[in-house]
Amino acid sequence: MTAKEWKNKNPKLAKEGNIRDYTDLLHLVILNNLENTNAGYIEEKIPQSERLVRLNHSARRQMEILKNNKNIKELEQLQKQIKD
């Protein structure tokens, strides 16, 4: 989902913040990785359509690897404790 799509589906939340303010740590880590990877692809002058395919594959791979990662889970617990 794009930021624009999220804003359209969540207009009340969008007034208070952005999609990053309402997502979990795992997705933030993956998003950060994808942004850095995309910047590299842009420097390499890889066309947008190819970048999209590569980034989608990378996001899926990262999700599979990180969703059960012990360190991510511990950070999520710490994040939850801080919010409570």
N, CA, C and O atoms as a GROMACS GRO file, in nm:
protein
  336
    1MET      N    1   0.084  -0.116   0.000
    1MET     CA    2   0.000   0.000   0.000
    1MET      C    3   0.090   0.125   0.000
    1MET      O    4   0.187   0.133   0.076
    2THR      N    5   0.057   0.217  -0.083
    2THR     CA    6   0.134   0.341  -0.089
    2THR      C    7   0.087   0.435   0.023
    2THR      O    8  -0.020   0.416   0.081
    3ALA      N    9   0.169   0.537   0.050
    3ALA     CA   10   0.131   0.636   0.151
    3ALA      C   11   0.003   0.708   0.111
    3ALA      O   12  -0.082   0.736   0.195
    4LYS      N   13  -0.010   0.736  -0.016
    4LYS     CA   14  -0.131   0.804  -0.065
    4LYS      C   15  -0.255   0.716  -0.044
    4LYS      O   16  -0.359   0.764  -0.002
    5GLU      N   17  -0.243   0.588  -0.075
    5GLU     CA   18  -0.355   0.496  -0.054
    5GLU      C   19  -0.392   0.489   0.094
    5GLU      O   20  -0.510   0.488   0.130
    6TRP      N   21  -0.290   0.485   0.179
    6TRP     CA   22  -0.315   0.480   0.324
    6TRP      C   23  -0.389   0.606   0.369
    6TRP      O   24  -0.484   0.598   0.446
    7LYS      N   25  -0.344   0.723   0.321
    7LYS     CA   26  -0.409   0.849   0.358
    7LYS      C   27  -0.556   0.850   0.315
    7LYS      O   28  -0.642   0.896   0.389
    8ASN      N   29  -0.583   0.799   0.196
    8ASN     CA   30  -0.721   0.795   0.147
    8ASN      C   31  -0.809   0.700   0.228
    8ASN      O   32  -0.927   0.726   0.248
    9LYS      N   33  -0.750   0.591   0.276
    9LYS     CA   34  -0.827   0.493   0.354
    9LYS      C   35  -0.837   0.531   0.501
    9LYS      O   36  -0.926   0.483   0.572
   10ASN      N   37  -0.746   0.617   0.547
   10ASN     CA   38  -0.741   0.654   0.689
   10ASN      C   39  -0.732   0.805   0.707
   10ASN      O   40  -0.634   0.854   0.764
   11PRO      N   41  -0.831   0.880   0.661
   11PRO     CA   42  -0.821   1.027   0.664
   11PRO      C   43  -0.807   1.085   0.805
   11PRO      O   44  -0.738   1.185   0.824
   12LYS      N   45  -0.872   1.024   0.905
   12LYS     CA   46  -0.861   1.075   1.042
   12LYS      C   47  -0.720   1.056   1.096
   12LYS      O   48  -0.664   1.147   1.157
   13LEU      N   49  -0.664   0.938   1.074
   13LEU     CA   50  -0.528   0.913   1.121
   13LEU      C   51  -0.427   0.999   1.045
   13LEU      O   52  -0.328   1.045   1.102
   14ALA      N   53  -0.452   1.021   0.918
   14ALA     CA   54  -0.362   1.099   0.834
   14ALA      C   55  -0.352   1.243   0.882
   14ALA      O   56  -0.249   1.308   0.862
   15LYS      N   57  -0.457   1.294   0.946
   15LYS     CA   58  -0.452   1.430   1.000
   15LYS      C   59  -0.357   1.439   1.118
   15LYS      O   60  -0.299   1.544   1.144
   16GLU      N   61  -0.340   1.328   1.190
   16GLU     CA   62  -0.255   1.324   1.309
   16GLU      C   63  -0.111   1.285   1.279
   16GLU      O   64  -0.021   1.319   1.356
   17GLY      N   65  -0.088   1.215   1.169
   17GLY     CA   66   0.047   1.168   1.138
   17GLY      C   67   0.050   1.102   1.002
   17GLY      O   68  -0.032   1.131   0.915
   18ASN      N   69   0.147   1.012   0.985
   18ASN     CA   70   0.156   0.941   0.858
   18ASN      C   71   0.160   0.791   0.883
   18ASN      O   72   0.156   0.746   0.997
   19ILE      N   73   0.168   0.717   0.777
   19ILE     CA   74   0.161   0.571   0.785
   19ILE      C   75   0.269   0.513   0.878
   19ILE      O   76   0.246   0.412   0.945
   20ARG      N   77   0.385   0.577   0.880
   20ARG     CA   78   0.494   0.528   0.965
   20ARG      C   79   0.461   0.537   1.114
   20ARG      O   80   0.512   0.460   1.194
   21ASP      N   81   0.376   0.631   1.150
   21ASP     CA   82   0.339   0.647   1.290
   21ASP      C   83   0.248   0.536   1.339
   21ASP      O   84   0.230   0.519   1.459
   22TYR      N   85   0.189   0.461   1.248
   22TYR     CA   86   0.090   0.360   1.284
   22TYR      C   87   0.130   0.219   1.242
   22TYR      O   88   0.046   0.128   1.242
   23THR      N   89   0.254   0.200   1.208
   23THR     CA   90   0.297   0.066   1.168
   23THR      C   91   0.389   0.007   1.274
   23THR      O   92   0.432   0.076   1.367
   24ASP      N   93   0.419  -0.119   1.260
   24ASP     CA   94   0.504  -0.186   1.359
   24ASP      C   95   0.652  -0.178   1.320
   24ASP      O   96   0.687  -0.139   1.209
   25LEU      N   97   0.735  -0.216   1.414
   25LEU     CA   98   0.879  -0.207   1.397
   25LEU      C   99   0.929  -0.289   1.279
   25LEU      O  100   1.015  -0.243   1.203
   26LEU      N  101   0.877  -0.408   1.262
   26LEU     CA  102   0.919  -0.495   1.152
   26LEU      C  103   0.901  -0.426   1.018
   26LEU      O  104   0.992  -0.426   0.934
   27HIS      N  105   0.786  -0.366   0.997
   27HIS     CA  106   0.760  -0.299   0.870
   27HIS      C  107   0.845  -0.173   0.854
   27HIS      O  108   0.884  -0.138   0.742
   28LEU      N  109   0.875  -0.106   0.964
   28LEU     CA  110   0.963   0.010   0.956
   28LEU      C  111   1.105  -0.030   0.916
   28LEU      O  112   1.170   0.039   0.837
   29VAL      N  113   1.152  -0.140   0.971
   29VAL     CA  114   1.286  -0.190   0.936
   29VAL      C  115   1.291  -0.224   0.788
   29VAL      O  116   1.385  -0.186   0.717
   30ILE      N  117   1.192  -0.296   0.741
   30ILE     CA  118   1.188  -0.336   0.600
   30ILE      C  119   1.176  -0.213   0.510
   30ILE      O  120   1.244  -0.206   0.407
   31LEU      N  121   1.092  -0.119   0.546
   31LEU     CA  122   1.076   0.002   0.467
   31LEU      C  123   1.208   0.078   0.457
   31LEU      O  124   1.245   0.125   0.349
   32ASN      N  125   1.278   0.090   0.567
   32ASN     CA  126   1.407   0.158   0.566
   32ASN      C  127   1.505   0.087   0.474
   32ASN      O  128   1.576   0.151   0.396
   33ASN      N  129   1.509  -0.044   0.482
   33ASN     CA  130   1.597  -0.122   0.394
   33ASN      C  131   1.561  -0.101   0.248
   33ASN      O  132   1.649  -0.085   0.164
   34LEU      N  133   1.432  -0.100   0.218
   34LEU     CA  134   1.387  -0.083   0.080
   34LEU      C  135   1.421   0.056   0.027
   34LEU      O  136   1.460   0.072  -0.089
   35GLU      N  137   1.406   0.157   0.112
   35GLU     CA  138   1.440   0.293   0.069
   35GLU      C  139   1.588   0.304   0.034
   35GLU      O  140   1.623   0.366  -0.066
   36ASN      N  141   1.673   0.244   0.115
   36ASN     CA  142   1.817   0.246   0.086
   36ASN      C  143   1.851   0.168  -0.040
   36ASN      O  144   1.933   0.210  -0.121
   37THR      N  145   1.787   0.054  -0.055
   37THR     CA  146   1.809  -0.028  -0.174
   37THR      C  147   1.763   0.046  -0.298
   37THR      O  148   1.832   0.047  -0.400
   38ASN      N  149   1.646   0.110  -0.290
   38ASN     CA  150   1.593   0.185  -0.402
   38ASN      C  151   1.687   0.299  -0.442
   38ASN      O  152   1.707   0.324  -0.561
   39ALA      N  153   1.744   0.366  -0.344
   39ALA     CA  154   1.838   0.474  -0.374
   39ALA      C  155   1.957   0.420  -0.454
   39ALA      O  156   2.005   0.485  -0.548
   40GLY      N  157   2.004   0.302  -0.417
   40GLY     CA  158   2.112   0.239  -0.493
   40GLY      C  159   2.070   0.206  -0.635
   40GLY      O  160   2.146   0.226  -0.729
   41TYR      N  161   1.949   0.154  -0.649
   41TYR     CA  162   1.898   0.122  -0.782
   41TYR      C  163   1.886   0.247  -0.869
   41TYR      O  164   1.913   0.244  -0.989
   42ILE      N  165   1.843   0.356  -0.808
   42ILE     CA  166   1.832   0.482  -0.883
   42ILE      C  167   1.969   0.528  -0.930
   42ILE      O  168   1.984   0.572  -1.044
   43GLU      N  169   2.069   0.518  -0.844
   43GLU     CA  170   2.205   0.554  -0.883
   43GLU      C  171   2.255   0.468  -0.999
   43GLU      O  172   2.330   0.514  -1.085
   44GLU      N  173   2.211   0.342  -0.999
   44GLU     CA  174   2.250   0.250  -1.107
   44GLU      C  175   2.166   0.271  -1.233
   44GLU      O  176   2.185   0.204  -1.334
   45LYS      N  177   2.072   0.365  -1.225
   45LYS     CA  178   1.983   0.400  -1.336
   45LYS      C  179   1.896   0.282  -1.381
   45LYS      O  180   1.867   0.265  -1.499
   46ILE      N  181   1.854   0.201  -1.284
   46ILE     CA  182   1.763   0.091  -1.312
   46ILE      C  183   1.624   0.150  -1.331
   46ILE      O  184   1.580   0.229  -1.247
   47PRO      N  185   1.554   0.114  -1.437
   47PRO     CA  186   1.420   0.169  -1.464
   47PRO      C  187   1.323   0.142  -1.349
   47PRO      O  188   1.334   0.041  -1.279
   48GLN      N  189   1.228   0.232  -1.331
   48GLN     CA  190   1.133   0.222  -1.221
   48GLN      C  191   1.059   0.089  -1.221
   48GLN      O  192   1.040   0.028  -1.115
   49SER      N  193   1.017   0.043  -1.337
   49SER     CA  194   0.942  -0.083  -1.343
   49SER      C  195   1.026  -0.200  -1.292
   49SER      O  196   0.974  -0.288  -1.223
   50GLU      N  197   1.154  -0.202  -1.324
   50GLU     CA  198   1.243  -0.308  -1.277
   50GLU      C  199   1.270  -0.292  -1.128
   50GLU      O  200   1.278  -0.391  -1.055
   51ARG      N  201   1.286  -0.167  -1.083
   51ARG     CA  202   1.308  -0.144  -0.939
   51ARG      C  203   1.190  -0.196  -0.859
   51ARG      O  204   1.208  -0.259  -0.755
   52LEU      N  205   1.069  -0.171  -0.908
   52LEU     CA  206   0.950  -0.216  -0.838
   52LEU      C  207   0.949  -0.368  -0.822
   52LEU      O  208   0.917  -0.418  -0.714
   53VAL      N  209   0.983  -0.438  -0.925
   53VAL     CA  210   0.986  -0.585  -0.920
   53VAL      C  211   1.091  -0.631  -0.818
   53VAL      O  212   1.064  -0.717  -0.735
   54ARG      N  213   1.209  -0.573  -0.826
   54ARG     CA  214   1.317  -0.611  -0.735
   54ARG      C  215   1.284  -0.578  -0.590
   54ARG      O  216   1.308  -0.658  -0.500
   55LEU      N  217   1.228  -0.458  -0.569
   55LEU     CA  218   1.195  -0.417  -0.433
   55LEU      C  219   1.084  -0.503  -0.374
   55LEU      O  220   1.086  -0.535  -0.256
   56ASN      N  221   0.987  -0.539  -0.456
   56ASN     CA  222   0.879  -0.626  -0.410
   56ASN      C  223   0.936  -0.762  -0.367
   56ASN      O  224   0.900  -0.814  -0.262
   57HIS      N  225   1.024  -0.816  -0.448
   57HIS     CA  226   1.087  -0.945  -0.414
   57HIS      C  227   1.167  -0.931  -0.284
   57HIS      O  228   1.161  -1.018  -0.197
   58SER      N  229   1.241  -0.823  -0.273
   58SER     CA  230   1.322  -0.800  -0.154
   58SER      C  231   1.235  -0.785  -0.029
   58SER      O  232   1.268  -0.839   0.076
   59ALA      N  233   1.125  -0.714  -0.041
   59ALA     CA  234   1.035  -0.695   0.073
   59ALA      C  235   0.979  -0.828   0.120
   59ALA      O  236   0.972  -0.855   0.240
   60ARG      N  237   0.939  -0.910   0.027
   60ARG     CA  238   0.884  -1.042   0.063
   60ARG      C  239   0.989  -1.129   0.130
   60ARG      O  240   0.962  -1.198   0.228
   61ARG      N  241   1.110  -1.125   0.076
   61ARG     CA  242   1.219  -1.205   0.133
   61ARG      C  243   1.252  -1.157   0.274
   61ARG      O  244   1.270  -1.238   0.365
   62GLN      N  245   1.261  -1.025   0.292
   62GLN     CA  246   1.291  -0.971   0.423
   62GLN      C  247   1.182  -1.005   0.524
   62GLN      O  248   1.212  -1.039   0.638
   63MET      N  249   1.058  -0.995   0.482
   63MET     CA  250   0.947  -1.027   0.572
   63MET      C  251   0.957  -1.172   0.620
   63MET      O  252   0.940  -1.200   0.738
   64GLU      N  253   0.985  -1.261   0.528
   64GLU     CA  254   0.997  -1.402   0.562
   64GLU      C  255   1.111  -1.426   0.661
   64GLU      O  256   1.098  -1.504   0.755
   65ILE      N  257   1.222  -1.359   0.639
   65ILE     CA  258   1.340  -1.377   0.724
   65ILE      C  259   1.322  -1.311   0.861
   65ILE      O  260   1.356  -1.370   0.963
   66LEU      N  261   1.267  -1.190   0.862
   66LEU     CA  262   1.264  -1.112   0.985
   66LEU      C  263   1.141  -1.133   1.073
   66LEU      O  264   1.144  -1.098   1.191
   67LYS      N  265   1.034  -1.189   1.019
   67LYS     CA  266   0.911  -1.198   1.098
   67LYS      C  267   0.926  -1.282   1.224
   67LYS      O  268   0.854  -1.261   1.322
   68ASN      N  269   1.019  -1.375   1.224
   68ASN     CA  270   1.043  -1.458   1.343
   68ASN      C  271   1.180  -1.431   1.405
   68ASN      O  272   1.230  -1.511   1.484
   69ASN      N  273   1.239  -1.319   1.370
   69ASN     CA  274   1.371  -1.285   1.421
   69ASN      C  275   1.361  -1.248   1.569
   69ASN      O  276   1.281  -1.163   1.608
   70LYS      N  277   1.443  -1.312   1.650
   70LYS     CA  278   1.441  -1.292   1.795
   70LYS      C  279   1.468  -1.146   1.831
   70LYS      O  280   1.400  -1.090   1.918
   71ASN      N  281   1.563  -1.084   1.766
   71ASN     CA  282   1.598  -0.945   1.800
   71ASN      C  283   1.485  -0.848   1.767
   71ASN      O  284   1.458  -0.755   1.842
   72ILE      N  285   1.420  -0.871   1.654
   72ILE     CA  286   1.306  -0.786   1.618
   72ILE      C  287   1.195  -0.803   1.721
   72ILE      O  288   1.136  -0.704   1.765
   73LYS      N  289   1.168  -0.925   1.760
   73LYS     CA  290   1.062  -0.951   1.859
   73LYS      C  291   1.094  -0.883   1.992
   73LYS      O  292   1.005  -0.828   2.056
   74GLU      N  293   1.221  -0.887   2.032
   74GLU     CA  294   1.260  -0.822   2.158
   74GLU      C  295   1.244  -0.670   2.147
   74GLU      O  296   1.198  -0.606   2.242
   75LEU      N  297   1.281  -0.614   2.035
   75LEU     CA  298   1.264  -0.470   2.015
   75LEU      C  299   1.117  -0.430   2.014
   75LEU      O  300   1.079  -0.325   2.067
   76GLU      N  301   1.033  -0.515   1.954
   76GLU     CA  302   0.889  -0.488   1.953
   76GLU      C  303   0.832  -0.490   2.094
   76GLU      O  304   0.747  -0.408   2.129
   77GLN      N  305   0.880  -0.583   2.177
   77GLN     CA  306   0.835  -0.589   2.316
   77GLN      C  307   0.879  -0.463   2.392
   77GLN      O  308   0.802  -0.407   2.470
   78LEU      N  309   1.002  -0.421   2.369
   78LEU     CA  310   1.052  -0.300   2.433
   78LEU      C  311   0.971  -0.178   2.388
   78LEU      O  312   0.936  -0.093   2.468
   79GLN      N  313   0.943  -0.172   2.259
   79GLN     CA  314   0.862  -0.063   2.205
   79GLN      C  315   0.724  -0.060   2.269
   79GLN      O  316   0.672   0.046   2.302
   80LYS      N  317   0.665  -0.178   2.288
   80LYS     CA  318   0.533  -0.187   2.350
   80LYS      C  319   0.539  -0.140   2.496
   80LYS      O  320   0.449  -0.069   2.541
   81GLN      N  321   0.643  -0.178   2.568
   81GLN     CA  322   0.657  -0.136   2.708
   81GLN      C  323   0.670   0.016   2.718
   81GLN      O  324   0.616   0.078   2.810
   82ILE      N  325   0.741   0.075   2.625
   82ILE     CA  326   0.761   0.219   2.627
   82ILE      C  327   0.629   0.291   2.601
   82ILE      O  328   0.601   0.394   2.662
   83LYS      N  329   0.548   0.237   2.510
   83LYS     CA  330   0.419   0.300   2.476
   83LYS      C  331   0.318   0.288   2.589
   83LYS      O  332   0.232   0.375   2.606
   84ASP      N  333   0.326   0.180   2.666
   84ASP     CA  334   0.226   0.155   2.774
   84ASP      C  335   0.253   0.238   2.897
   84ASP      O  336   0.180   0.229   2.995
   0.00000   0.00000   0.00000
